[in-house]
Every structure is written in C-alpha cells, then in structure tokens.
Amino acid sequence: MTENNKASSEVSTINYPKKLLGQGLDSNGAVYENLNEFWKAELDGSENKAEDKWYSLADKYWKSVEPTVDGMLGGLSEIADTDILGSKSLLSEFIRGKSRKAMQTINALDCGAGIGRLTRDLLIPLGFKSIDLLEQNPIFLKEAQEKVLVDYKMVQNYYAMGMQDFQFPLGNQRLYDLIWIQWVIGHLSDVDLVAFLKRASEHLTESGIICIKDNTAKKTFIMDKQDNSVTRTDMHIKLLIEESGCVVLKSQLQTNFPKELFPVVTYVIEKKKPQTK
C-alpha cells in the first residue's frame, strides 16, 4: 500500500440506511439506482488516488479554471461578500463562546483553499494568527502565495494535495482551532470524506471545530458531470459526519444567495466526546 492510500483505507464501506438508498441523478439526466451503484460506477479502484478516475477528472476540470475569485465561484463572484458575511456571523458565535467554550483564533486550516479568498477575507479578519492552506491545484496555490496572500505573514504552510491524500502532522505538532472546508467535499468519495473527518477531528484543540460549508441537494444526490462532483442531501452529509465519529454542534443555512442555486449549509462539528458515567 502506498503512503497516499493509507488515508483512504481507514474506512472501507459506508452502511447506508434504506432511506438514503433511493435513486440519484447526474447533470445529464442519467439515473443511478442508489449510492452503492453510483460509487461502484464512478470509482475505478485504482491503487493510486492521483490516477483514480473520480479524482483525475475533477483535477482536469479545475486545471482549466482561471485562478480568480470568479473562477473559484463558478462565475458568481457577486456572491462573495454575502458568503463571507454569513460565515463571519456564524464563526463569531463560537469565538465569543455563545453556547460552548470559546474557540481560540490561533491556528486554522483552509481546505480546498483555491487562491486563498477565504483565508484573506474570512480567517485573517477574524484574527487567526497562523493559517495553513490545503489545495490540490498548484496553480491556485501559486496565485495565493505570490499575489492574494503575499502581504500576510500569518500564512504558514501551503499544501499542494487533495484532502483524500493529506496526512496531518504527527502527534500534537500542529493542532487547529478551526478546520474550514468549503465547496470541496463534493469532490471526495463518501469513504474518503469520512476518513478525512476522522483524521481532522484528531487534530483539533480542546475548543476546536470543523466547519463544512457546501451545497445541499433537496431530495436525492446529484452528480455534476462538468466538474465531477456530487451534491449530497442534508441527511447524507449528516450520516457521513456521524460515521466519522463527529457530532454536529450547529447547522446554518446561508441566506441571501440567488434562489436558483443549491441551498448552502454550514455544519459546525467536533469529535464526539466519550460519554461519562
């Protein structure tokens, strides 16, 4: 087994409840009988993740995208400010300790970071002192490092790899107060998303949280053939969070987005605490 595949081997299967095993669709109108059939069709079982059809097709798409805010947002750069306002409002609740121990703003990890838009406009203004970026496309990271974030010394590390391959620093060398994951989980298989959340939850500080902000499908999963991603239902996302050993502290719908877009929800999660007698 290669080092890159150790991460994805942590979870071999997902036990889907019957209510999640209905039909799904792709953007061309094709029907998948259920989630098991979908992943069987889309994942080719390659030994090397970089060569796997699911990941290589998405990688090919994003390498064709311009490294701009408009490119990151699929031509919808006008929603950028609204997006940031919604995220700031939610994170501020946890920084203030409104309903739990206050989250510190020391270390943050921006996953699927693109050109660093969220690091610049969300994490830095909230006061995070040390930020790492995780992004598969080296072209985007170069744009972030040399232009978007060039004047911000709090950005520490630029990791050019996908979440499915990312190995957190061993032990307690790097614990995060916030791991922010936005508009990227659709590019991970269910198995790899569960595995990543398991690893991430082991690298949080005592008051640290993981935030997943992403599109949600209303009735069934939908596969986008253009960028090779899957949009999951709220129930589906929550199942994968539970499978990872995490618990949802809060979920919040992003408001004031165009009505024609998928509903965008932020899930604030942490590792499930062991029950005390």
Buried (B, 14 or more C-beta within 10 A) or exposed (E): EEEBBEBBEBBEEBEBEEEBEBBBBBEEEEEBEBBEBBBEBBBEEBEEBBEBBBBBBBBEBBEEBEBBBEBBBEEBBEBBEBBBBBBBEBBEBBBEEEEBEEBBBBBBBBBBBBBBBBBBBBBBEBEBBBBBBBBBBEBBBBBBBEEBBEEBEBBEEBBBBBBBBBEBEEEEEBBBBBBBBBBBBBBBBBBBBBBBBBBBBEBBBEBBBBBBBBBBBEEBBBBBEEBBBBBBBBEBBBBBBBBBEBBBBBBBEBEEBEEEEEBBBBBBBBBEEEEEE
